[in-house]
């Protein structure tokens, strides 16, 4: 039983060391991820359309 108590005590100590992001940081990261995913998706769609046009025109 003592090991379980020690585990939770040490877990609390470690969680006190964690620096959680602020709302502004989370919002900025979210916007950055959405923008990067959107740009990469558009790029891949254009490459796919180009490759599809090349393949369909040669056959």
Secondary structure, DSSP 8 states (H G I E B T S, - for coil): -HHHHHHHHHHHHHHHH-----HHHHHHHHHHHHHHHHHHHHHHHHHHHHHHHHHHHH-
